[in-house]
Amino acid sequence: MAITNVISNSSKLFKDVIVINKTNTNLNNIHLSYEGFERPVLKILNLPKGQQLKKSLLIDYLEKPTKLFLVYNVNDGEEKSVLAYDSLWHDDLSPLVLTIENDDDTLKVNYTLNNIEH
């Protein structure tokens, strides 16, 4: 059985992630970060409202379930983070869909994994 959502490149595993902007504004300079890692794992410079993009995350070094956060800036330049997915690791190869929505003055992220919305 072929696994189509995993790219093997020098024994590295990548997970497909689709990010959907369902907010009422364009999202600029947001990124995804793993818990415990200082640098962003995926930077998104611009995601227009109502649009989506598909990217790949390197996951082969995640040897235990790891939290994935969406990090964004609010109007005063303050950086905020919100939990996007709570159990990402190297055996988690199913495509992940992250839907970003407004929640009053903040953002929230819902995810879909294996066609099940959470």
C-alpha positions in Angstrom: 0.0 0.0 0.0 1.5 3.3 -1.0 1.5 6.2 1.4 0.9 9.2 -0.8 1.0 12.0 1.8 4.5 11.2 2.9 7.6 12.3 1.0 10.7 10.4 1.7 13.8 12.4 1.0 17.0 11.0 2.5 14.9 9.1 5.0 13.1 12.3 6.1 9.3 12.2 6.7 7.1 15.1 5.8 3.4 15.5 6.8 1.0 17.4 4.5 -0.7 20.3 6.3 -3.5 22.4 4.7 -4.1 25.8 6.4 -7.4 27.5 5.7 -8.1 31.1 6.6 -11.8 31.5 7.6 -11.2 34.8 9.4 -12.6 38.1 8.2 -9.1 39.4 7.3 -5.9 38.5 5.5 -3.4 36.8 7.8 0.2 38.0 7.5 3.4 36.8 9.1 2.0 33.8 10.9 3.9 30.6 11.6 3.6 27.2 13.1 5.9 26.1 15.9 6.5 22.8 17.7 6.3 22.9 21.5 9.9 23.1 22.9 11.4 24.4 19.6 12.5 28.0 19.4 12.3 28.4 15.6 9.2 28.3 13.5 8.7 25.1 11.5 6.5 26.8 8.9 6.3 30.5 8.1 3.3 31.8 6.2 3.9 35.4 4.9 0.4 36.0 3.5 -2.8 33.9 3.6 -5.8 35.9 2.2 -9.2 35.6 3.8 -11.1 32.7 2.4 -8.0 31.1 0.9 -6.0 28.0 1.8 -2.5 26.7 1.2 -0.9 23.3 1.4 2.6 22.8 2.9 4.7 20.0 4.4 6.1 19.7 7.9 9.2 17.8 8.7 8.2 15.3 11.4 10.8 12.6 11.4 12.5 13.9 14.6 9.3 14.1 16.6 9.8 10.9 18.6 6.9 11.6 21.1 3.6 13.4 20.7 4.3 17.1 20.4 2.0 20.1 20.4 1.8 22.3 17.3 1.1 26.0 17.8 -0.1 28.8 15.5 1.8 32.0 16.4 0.5 35.4 15.2 0.8 39.1 16.1 -2.0 41.3 17.3 -2.4 45.0 16.5 0.1 46.2 19.1 2.8 43.8 17.9 2.3 41.4 20.8 2.9 37.8 19.8 0.2 35.3 20.7 0.0 31.6 20.2 -2.9 29.2 20.1 -2.8 25.4 20.1 -3.4 24.1 16.6 -2.9 20.3 17.2 -2.0 18.5 20.4 -0.4 15.2 19.3 1.9 15.5 16.3 4.8 13.0 15.9 6.7 10.9 13.4 4.1 8.1 13.2 1.3 10.6 12.5 1.3 10.5 8.7 -2.3 11.4 7.9 -2.9 14.8 6.2 -3.8 17.5 8.8 -6.2 20.4 8.0 -6.0 23.5 10.2 -8.9 25.9 9.9 -8.2 29.3 11.4 -11.3 31.3 12.6 -12.0 34.5 14.6 -12.9 34.1 18.2 -13.8 37.6 19.4 -10.4 39.4 19.4 -8.3 36.3 19.1 -7.8 33.5 16.7 -8.8 29.8 17.2 -7.8 26.8 15.2 -9.9 23.7 14.5 -8.3 20.7 13.0 -9.4 17.8 10.8 -7.5 14.5 10.8 -8.6 11.4 9.0 -11.6 13.4 7.8 -12.8 13.8 11.4 -13.2 17.4 12.5 -12.0 18.3 16.1 
